[in-house]
Amino acid sequence: MSRRARALPAVATVVSAVAVTTVVVGGGVTAIVANRQAEVPADANRRPPATAEITRSDLVDSRQVGGTLGYPGRRVLPNFATGIVTRTRAEGSVVHRGQWLYEVERRPVILMYGSIPMYRRLLPGTRGADVEQLERNLRALGYDPGPVDPDYTWRTARAVRKWQDDNRLSATGAVDSAQIVVASAALRIAADTAVKGDVAGRSVITTTGTRRTVHIELPASYQQFARKGAAVTVELPDGRTVKGRISAVGATATVAAGKDAQATIDVEAVVTGRLGRLDQAPVSVLLRTERHRNVLSVPIEALLALREGGYGVRVVNGTTTRVVSVKTGLYALSRVEISGPGLGEGMRVEVPEG
């Protein structure tokens, strides 16, 4: 078992803790100079020492951090239809391909999927990747535009007219941004920026993605805990826990304004389970980075700093004690992995009282 470089800060903590809790004289760590394997009878006048058990279990290095549960991709959706808003959807509604987002003067604005925005009017003779994107959507919705390719042909126009007629739009065979909004996937209605009876301005609705995620501003010093695909446990405001998995990790650290601001990286985790209607809710997230299976461990405060270097533990056996030199491994919360001659599960080691 090797000591890991990232465990060194924890070692420094141990030394400090021992210096405070095991002082005999002089304010330093008690130096162990006796034969480390020799059993020493307990002082008859000394109270029995406080002890802790050596346990064998899986040890997991983890950190608890704060996060915010909500829907990602919040966006004020641009509107290019003119007139009076006549219909909007309820907040929280999910809109899929081919469904209306809102209506202006009873004409629906319809969602289609893709990556190219409706930046121009499409009509017979138009050519480009946006034409191919339109044809792909028409085919997915059950209309026949002919070959799905960059050419807007008479067959494309015929499919568009049929689609327009089915959606109460003027069947012109040409489409523009007043009829179609393009997004990469389904959208959730987060809020209405206009209501029925308003003049349709630059925006009518605000949307988000449909899958809730936890956003974490993770201290850069904890970046080893943020691995894409790693499992996390999220504690909700009501105390329930749900499972999640890290879906995205920021590539650069940012520092907020302020004297004591620390560098952070943005981390997103997708969560599953019963989440109710929670949105923008504060949550606690348990991140894990490493697991050592079936190892011996003791409370960190059981470690003694040895004069000759390294660490040991004082094993208590009835009325006798002996100091055993140990190698330390993984530090996890309040415990540390150890190995040493003669150590085993169930043995007891001395710890500071308190």
N, C-alpha and C positions, 0 to 999 in steps of 0.2 A: 504494500500500500504506500503510495507516494504522497507527500504533501503537495498540494496544488497551489500554483502561484496566486490564484485568486483568493485563496484562503488566508493569505498573509495578514490582511487587515483584521480578520477575526483573531488571529494569533496575538496581535498587538493588544486587542481588547482583553484577551485572557490574561496576559501579563499584567495589565493595569488592574484587572479585577482581583487577581491574586495579591498584588501589592497592597490593595486596600483591605482585603478580607483576611489575609493570613499574616499580617504584620506581627512580629514578636518584639523586635527592637529596631530602631533606626529608620522606620518608614519604608524599608525595602521588602522584597519578596523573601520569605523564609528560605534559606539555603539548605538543601538536603546534603549532608556530608557523611551520614552513616552508611553502612553497607546496605545497598538498596534492597537486597533479597533477605536480609536478616529480620527475623520477627522480634519486635520490641514490645515487652509487656506494658500494658497501660499503666499510667500513674494512678496509684490507688486514690489519690485525692482529687483526681480530675474527673469531671462529669463524663459520662459516655458521649463519644463524639456524635455529631449529626452525620448521618450516612445516606447514600443513595445507591440504588441497585444498578449494576451493569446489566443492560438489556441487549437482546439480539432482535433486530428488526430491520425493515427497510428504512433508510434515512434519505430524506428528500430535501434538497436545497430549494427554498421558496422565499417569496417576498409578497407582502400584502400591499397593494397600491389602490388608489382611488381612481374611479372612472365615471363616465357618463353614458347611460343607456339611452339610445335614441335611434332615429332613422337617418342614415347618411345621405349625402347628395342633395341637401336642401337647395332649391333653386326657384327663383322667381321666374316663371315661364313667360317668355315674350309672347305678345299677342299681335297678330297682323290683320285680324278681322275688324271691320268697321261697323258701327251701329250700337244698338242697345243690348245689353246682356239680358237674355231671357231664361237661362237655365244654368245652374251650377250643381256640382255634386257635393254630398255631405263630406265633412272632414273625416279622414280615415279611409275613404273609399279607395279601392285599388282599380286602376284602369289598365286594361290589356290592349294588345294590338287590335285595331279595327273598332275600338269602342270610343265613344265621345268623351271629351274632357270637360267641355262646356259648350253652350250655344249662344250665338249672337244673332238676334232677329230670327230665331228658330232654325238657324243653319248651324249644324254641329261642326266643331273643330275636333278632328279625329286623330288618334295616336297611331303612328306606325313606327316600326323598329328599324334602326340603322345607325350609321355614324355620320352621315352627310346631312346637314340641315337643309331645309327647303329654302335655298337662297335665290331661286329663280322660278319662273313659270315653266312648267313642262307641258309640251304639246307636240303633235306630229312633226317629225323632222328634227327634234331635239336629240342630241346624242351625249352620253356621258355616264359616269358611274352612278350618278343620282337617278338616272332613268332605270338602270339595272336594279337599283335598290327599290324603287317604286314597283317594278315588275315582280320582284321577289315577294314583296308584301301582298300584292294583288293575288299572286298564286297561293300564298299561305292562307288568304282569306276566302279562297274558293273561286276566284275569277281566273279566266284564261287570257293572259296577255300575249300569248305566243311564246317564242323563245325568250328566255330570261337573258337579255344581253343589253349592251349600251344603247340600242336603237329604239326610239319611240316611233312605232309603226302604227298602221291603221288598226292592227289587232290590239295593240296597247290602248289606243284611244277607245276602241269598242269595250274593252274590259273596264276602263275608267268610267265610261258613261253608265255602264251597268252598276258599278259600285256607287257612283253619284246618285243614281236614281233610287237605289236601295236605302240611301242615307239622307234623302230629302234635300239633296244639293242640286244645283242647276246642272243638267247633264250636257256639259259642253265638250267633254272628252279631253279637257286640259285641266291641270291642277296647279295650285300655288300654296303659299304659306298661310293663306286665310282659311284653307280647308284641312291642312295636314300639319301636325307637329311630329318631329322625329326625335326618338329617344332610344337608348341602347336596350332598354327592357321596360317592363311594366312600371307604372308610376303610382305613387300614393298621393292623394290630395292632402296636403298639410294645412292649407288655409286658403280662403278666398280673399283675393286682393280687390275684388269687385263683387257686388251682389246684384241680384235680379233688379233691373231697372236702371242700373248705372250705365253710363256711356263706356263702352269697351275701350280702355286706354292701352297703355304700353303692356299691361299685364292684367290677367283676370284671376289666375290661380298661382299658388306656390306649391311645389311638389317636392317629394323626396323619393328615395328608393323604397323598396317594399320589405327588405329584410332588416330587422333591428340589429344593431351592432353596439359594442361598447367602445367608446373612444377613451384612450388613455394617453395622458401626457407623461410619459415615463422618464424619470431622471436618467440622464445619459450614463450615469455610473451603474445603472441596472440593465444596460442594454443586452447583457448576456442572457437575460431572462426572456427576451423578445425574439423568438424564433418562429418564422412563418410555419403554420401547421401545428404548433405546440398547443396542448390542451390547457385550458384555464378553468377555474371555478369562480362563478360570479355570485356574490351575495346581494340579494335584492333588498330594497328598503324595508320590506316586511319580515326579513330574516330568512326567507327561503333561499336555497341555492339552486343554480342551474349551471349546466355545462356549456362550454364554449370552446372555440378554437381560434387562434390568432390568424387573421386573414391578410393583414398588411402591416408592414413595418417601414417607417420613414427612413430615408437614406441619409438625411442630414439632421443635425441637432440645431435647435433654435433656442434663443435666450430672450425671455420676455423683458420688457422694460422694468427697471427697479434695481435698487442697490444690491439686494440679496437674491436676485433671481438666479436660478440655476438652469443649466442647459438641459433640454428635454428632447425626446424624440416622439413622434406621433405613432401610436400603435392602435390598430383596429382588431377587434375580435368579434366573430359572428357567434351569436348565442342561440340556443334552442330551449324549448320548455314552455311552461305556462308563464307568460309575461304580462298578461292582462293588457291594459291600455297604457302602460308606462311609456313615457316619452320624455327625454331630457331629465331623467331621474338619476340622482347620485347613487353609485353602487361601489362595492368593494370587490377587488379582483385578486385572486390568488394565482401568482405566476410560479411556475416550477422550471428549474433548469437542469437538474441532475439528480439521479437516483442511484444510491448504492444499496444493493440488496443483501439482506441477511448478514448485517455487520454488527459488531459490538459497539455500544456507545454509552457515554456518561454525560451528566450535566457539565457544561463548559466550566463551571466554577470548581469542579473536582480536580482540574488540572493544577499541578504544582510546577513552578519553574525551577529546574535543577541548576545547581551552581556550575556544573560542567557543561551546561547547555542542554536544550531539549526540555521535554516535559515528562512528568510522572504522575501517578496517582497513589494515594495512600490506601491500601487494601486493609479493611478491618475484618478480623476473624475472631469473634468472641472478645477476649480481653487483650488480644495482641494485634499489632499493626505492622505492616511492612510497606515500603515504598517501591513501586515497580515502574521502571522506565517504560514509556509508551511511545509509539509512533501515532501521530494524528493524521486523520484523513479528512473527510467531508465535514464541514461545519454547517449545521442546519438548525436555524432558530436557536434554541437554548441548549442543544446537544452537539457533541463532537464524536466522530468515529475514532476508535482507538484499537490498537493491537499491542500485545506485549506478552512476555513469557508467563505462562501459568494463569492468564486471565480467562474468565469464562462467564457465561450467562448466569445471573443469580448472585454472583459475588457482590459484596458491598464495599463502597469506597467512601472515604471521609469527604464531607463538603462543609463549607463555612456555615455556622449557625445563623439563623435570621430569617 
